[in-house]
Amino acid sequence: MAENRKPSEDTTVEDVAKDHAQTELSQCPALAGLSPEECEKIGRKAILKLDLIVMPAMVIMYILNYLDRQNIASARLANIERDLNLSDVEYQTCVSLLFVGYILMQVPSNMFAGKFAYPAVYICLAMGVWGVISACTAAAQNFSGLVAARFFLGFVEAVFFPGALFYLSLFYNRRQFAFRTAILYSGSQIGNAIGTLLAIGILELDGQKGLEGWRWLFLIEGVLTVFFALVFAIYLPNGLGKLKGFSEAEREYLLWNYGKDIGQQDNKDELTAWKGLVMAVQDPKTWLLMGLLWATYVAAAVNNWFPSVVATLGFSRNVTYALTAPPFLLCVVTMLINGFHSDRTKERFWHITGPLCVTVIANIIAVSSLNTAARYLAMMLMPGSFYAASIVTLSWITGSLSQPTAKRASAIALINAICNTPNIWTSYVYFGPPRYLPAFIMNLVASVLAIAFAVATYFYLRRQNEKLDRGEDIGKNGPTEAQKAAGFRYML
């Protein structure tokens, strides 16, 4: 372990971190005799191999997670309300009730995942179960059947997103996380884009074998989910120490690369899951970052109604589906660029507030104009802006609440659970087409509030870094002793 020294004019925080990293690297038998260039070459190869194993699977999981959750929006345009004799309020209840189970299960699920030795198997098992539930939704005959399927779907899908963030945090350090979060999140946006296009094809099966088109939608997408769950459970790794197909030097590099930034290796036995949750609740950073993400998700709840909002432009059903895709394809590009640049520059605040300013502009346009071109421009800007901010916020969360492991798992789940509560009540605000005025005013206010929380978080973390620079004790809510010894500072 490097000496725990206070930075001075001649010794910077980066020097302390570098010394610590070099000390740890010298303890890796397979790397100790290699030159820096050789280590870097091994490192690039190891990270690429890890990306190719982990990231495609996580993206496909998220695509299917989002399709199974959001296909009810496409089903609405395919007359599910008429076929099941649903009122507007009953349909809104089916949309929002999913998030009750989704919210209730996230914290206990991640508390379990934080202590379980096989997190990949756990996530894949949940994926298979929600695929079965989604497929069974095709058999719903009335409001009661649909609402029961939606509730249990949310109950099981709660495992995935906070679990996926925690899972990625087992492999990637803070300086790699925003870009990987953007790649992960691209799954939901690709799901949004291809979901509506897929719906066009599947709904053409309307009437085949006596099934309405929307029933085929639930059935086919559910079966796909079960198939991929079985495939991914076979090969996804469960931690850096359990990688297969990597050389000893590659495994050692990945462990060193992870520890040099976080300041210590993960230790799931360091404290209990309950203690980790208590630590997360007591940390002011949890609540500041929660406020930021919650306000962003209020504005992002328009996604639950996106096909209906696009339908107000007055085009046919298939054209509406087609027009729904481009905003989410643009969203994927903006998220990847924003996440990559945030990691490259090691900066978070401006990569959050910049996109949120675009969200403000988009909602101003939506509030003030009924012009078709102007409203579609607003729709193009919305997903890319608030999701570009979201993925960097999520990386800010995992990096600022990184240790101990049980605390990180609980904090991720707690924040994500609370921040998904807008999905329950915002669906009742989307009334009064074509303007949806109350909804877009709400989104505008929420965007401004998110910027305010980002500013508050920035100044709080900057003050914490200043105290660490002076060698002051910032209490139990600060970094661990191992992190301090490594020169840990919060990213701003």
HELIX and SHEET records of a PDB file:
HELIX    1   1 VAL A   13  SER A   26  1                                  14    
HELIX    2   2 PRO A   36  LEU A   77  1                                  42    
HELIX    3   3 ILE A   80  ASP A   83  1                                   4    
HELIX    4   4 ASP A   88  LEU A  104  1                                  17    
HELIX    5   5 GLN A  106  ALA A  113  1                                   8    
HELIX    6   6 PRO A  119  CYS A  136  1                                  18    
HELIX    7   7 THR A  137  ALA A  139  5                                   3    
HELIX    8   8 PHE A  143  GLU A  157  1                                  15    
HELIX    9   9 PHE A  160  SER A  169  1                                  10    
HELIX   10  10 ARG A  174  ILE A  202  1                                  29    
HELIX   11  11 LEU A  203  LEU A  205  5                                   3    
HELIX   12  12 GLN A  208  GLY A  210  5                                   3    
HELIX   13  13 GLY A  213  TYR A  235  1                                  23    
HELIX   14  14 LEU A  240  LYS A  242  5                                   3    
HELIX   15  15 GLU A  248  ILE A  262  1                                  15    
HELIX   16  16 ALA A  273  GLN A  282  1                                  10    
HELIX   17  17 PRO A  284  ALA A  300  1                                  17    
HELIX   18  18 ALA A  301  TRP A  305  5                                   5    
HELIX   19  19 PHE A  306  ALA A  311  1                                   6    
HELIX   20  20 ARG A  317  THR A  345  1                                  29    
HELIX   21  21 PHE A  349  SER A  368  1                                  20    
HELIX   22  22 THR A  372  SER A  400  1                                  29    
HELIX   23  23 THR A  405  CYS A  419  1                                  15    
HELIX   24  24 PRO A  422  TRP A  425  1                                   4    
HELIX   25  25 THR A  426  TYR A  428  5                                   3    
HELIX   26  26 LEU A  437  ASP A  469  1                                  33    
HELIX   27  27 GLU A  481  ALA A  485  1                                   5    
END                                                                             
